[in-house]
Amino acid sequence: MTLAEITALLQRGVDHAPLQGSLKFDCGVDGVVVLENNTTSTIDRPADCTIRITLDNLAKLVKGKLNPMTGVVTGKLKVSGDARIALKLGELLKA
């Protein structure tokens, strides 16, 4: 799954479950996805909460094959910044 495909899926999520604040998925050299003001973008900028994750694990996350809490516990994703925003990720991914 490409970053563009993931971005499109996340856009559907914010369309149905608006996110308060900004959230960035940082996939290192593979790029970023920033969710802010009910839009998604691949332009890197500061965010209230950043989740560091590989592109492969981000694809699993948006497909529902990686539980966010399991990802944190196993070290597959690392959260920095306002963790309250990351906690709303489950709602966004269900949409």
C-alpha positions as CSV (number, residue, x, y, z in Angstrom):
1,M,0.0,0.0,0.0
2,T,1.4,3.4,-1.0
3,L,1.5,6.5,1.1
4,A,-1.0,8.1,-1.3
5,E,-3.5,5.2,-0.7
6,I,-3.0,5.4,3.0
7,T,-3.6,9.2,2.9
8,A,-6.9,8.6,1.0
9,L,-8.1,6.1,3.5
10,L,-7.3,8.4,6.4
11,Q,-9.1,11.2,4.6
12,R,-12.2,9.1,4.6
13,G,-11.7,8.6,8.4
14,V,-11.5,12.3,9.1
15,D,-14.5,12.9,6.9
16,H,-16.6,10.7,9.2
17,A,-14.9,11.3,12.5
18,P,-13.4,14.8,12.6
19,L,-10.2,15.1,14.6
20,Q,-9.6,17.8,17.2
21,G,-6.0,18.9,16.9
22,S,-3.3,17.7,14.5
23,L,-1.8,14.2,14.2
24,K,1.3,13.3,12.1
25,F,2.3,9.8,11.1
26,D,6.1,9.9,10.5
27,C,7.3,7.1,8.3
28,G,10.9,8.3,8.1
29,V,12.3,8.3,4.6
30,D,9.0,7.0,3.3
31,G,7.2,10.3,4.1
32,V,4.6,11.7,6.5
33,V,0.8,11.9,6.6
34,V,-0.5,14.9,8.6
35,L,-4.1,15.1,9.7
36,E,-5.2,18.6,10.6
37,N,-8.4,20.7,10.2
38,N,-10.2,17.6,8.8
39,T,-7.8,17.2,5.9
40,T,-4.9,14.9,5.2
41,S,-1.6,16.0,3.7
42,T,1.8,14.5,2.9
43,I,3.5,17.8,3.5
44,D,5.7,17.6,6.7
45,R,4.9,20.2,9.3
46,P,4.6,20.3,13.1
47,A,1.7,18.5,14.8
48,D,0.2,18.3,18.3
49,C,0.9,14.5,18.3
50,T,3.4,12.5,16.2
51,I,3.3,8.8,15.7
52,R,6.5,7.3,14.4
53,I,5.8,4.1,12.4
54,T,7.0,2.2,9.4
55,L,5.0,2.5,6.2
56,D,4.3,-1.2,6.3
57,N,2.9,-1.0,9.9
58,L,0.9,2.2,9.0
59,A,-0.7,0.2,6.2
60,K,-1.6,-2.6,8.7
61,L,-2.9,0.1,11.1
62,V,-5.3,1.6,8.6
63,K,-6.5,-1.8,7.3
64,G,-7.3,-2.9,10.9
65,K,-4.6,-5.5,11.1
66,L,-2.6,-3.7,13.7
67,N,-4.3,-2.6,16.9
68,P,-3.0,0.9,18.0
69,M,-2.5,-0.2,21.7
70,T,-0.7,-3.4,20.6
71,G,1.5,-1.3,18.3
72,V,2.6,0.9,21.2
73,V,3.2,-2.0,23.6
74,T,5.2,-3.9,21.0
75,G,7.2,-0.8,19.9
76,K,5.8,-0.9,16.3
77,L,4.7,2.7,16.8
78,K,5.9,5.4,19.1
79,V,3.8,8.4,20.3
80,S,5.1,11.8,21.2
81,G,3.3,15.0,22.0
82,D,-0.3,15.1,23.1
83,A,-1.2,11.5,23.6
84,R,-4.9,12.4,24.0
85,I,-5.1,12.9,20.2
86,A,-3.6,9.5,19.6
87,L,-6.2,8.0,21.8
88,K,-8.9,9.2,19.3
89,L,-7.2,7.2,16.5
90,G,-9.4,4.2,17.1
91,E,-12.5,6.2,16.3
92,L,-10.9,7.6,13.2
93,L,-9.8,4.2,11.9
94,K,-13.3,2.7,12.4
95,A,-14.9,5.3,10.1
